[in-house]
Amino acid sequence: MSIILVTSLLTLVAIVVAMNFATPEKKLERRIEHGSTVRDPQFRREMSVMLGPGLLPGNHVRDLQNGDDIFPAMLDAIRAAERSINFETYIYWSGDVGRQFADALSERARAGVQVSVLLDWLGSVKMDDALLRQMTEAGAQVEKYRPLKWYNLGRINNRTHRKILVIDGKLGFTGGVGIADQWNGHAQDADHWRDMHFRVDGPVVAQFQAAFNDNWIKSTGKVLNGPGHFPSIPPAGDMDAHMFIASPAGGSESMHLMYLMSIAASAESIDLEAAYFVPDALILQALLAACRRGVRVRVLLPGRHIDSATVRLASRAHWGELLRGGVEVYEYQPTMMHNKLLVVDRTMVSVGSTNFDVRSFRLNDEASMNVYDRAFALRMTAVFEDDLAHAVRYTWDMWRARPLREKVLEALVLPFKSQL
Ligand SMILES: O=P(O)(O)OC[C@H](O)CO
């Protein structure tokens, strides 16, 4: 009798686990052929409708380099908020930076500004509860995204990785930065990471607000609307831009599709900075096909200061075929390079939270912004080349000569690459 009971219970547990992890939908399987280029209106039209929110004219995007630029700009914007602050982030850890944000958000909440903060549960495990209490007691609404619950196991691997700050519904920030002390400084040494964030003015900020709402609704069941969140936003510049989101709960292929379509559309150059570079087979094929048609592909990755040795192993396993196919691979030397940047044909720029890995393509909630503006793309190419000046080129000979121990470890981590 007890054996039957135990077997039934185990079967039940197995069914629940299988149901939690089942993903029945089909994913992208076929390579996208080169057709229109990123300068072609046809390409913009397709990206505009396939990724979700359409391209909007009239924006101004300014890059912020490293914590020295990023944190003062974000904190000043928070301190100047009059009606609403909506802030979603993955990493929020205790420390100097975390305290400065908590102080600024609390002060505004006390002043009557509606402050809504959404922190990933896993990304904020290293955040002191006192910071959270401080903000809540000041009147901010602070929510944790997908906290660990027995009935939520299938979602535990689906984090919000989005990095969005919206002030009064009309000033937006996105990019790679996390709220932690490693992002302080200007990448001057191994304890201060290299990263970029972007300050955005103009109509596209309404799409930032909508992206924030997506996860706010999932977490609270409430929508943030009204003129304090969606004011009329006048043009602030002449850049065309859109922000789009991806989530396993809907639109999960948007980021993957965006990269595949952009790479397929390239005619001259692809400049990619990727903090975590673990491409799947389709992305590898697309990059190699671009090289074959004469596109110069430059990939800048973290060097030995990467914060995840496992990612580095899974990443390196793929470098051989890329190097053999003509892709130029560079390793950033001074510190951990946390950038997420794609520039195609010095025309289209993609930035935001999305890493160049299967986790970002399939498992996380992400938000990225594409900007179509020649001057901005040239500016970001200059930033890319400046980073390249702090990098060392990695060659096919170096790859072939890597130690046997590394090759064995690569083979061991590769089966788990979608989870890294
Ligand atoms: O996941 P990201 O790109 O926000 O990076 C976070 C770092 O991995 C934290 O160690």
The ligand as a Gaussian input file, in Angstrom:
#p B3LYP/6-31G(d) Opt

LIG

0 1
 O       22.357000      40.224000     -16.358000
 P       22.985000      41.573000     -16.554000
 O       23.430000      41.784000     -17.955000
 O       22.172000      42.677000     -16.019000
 O       24.290000      41.513000     -15.678000
 C       24.215000      41.324000     -14.315000
 C       25.475000      40.726000     -13.852000
 O       25.608000      39.449000     -14.382000
 C       25.564000      40.655000     -12.390000
 O       26.640000      39.875000     -11.981000

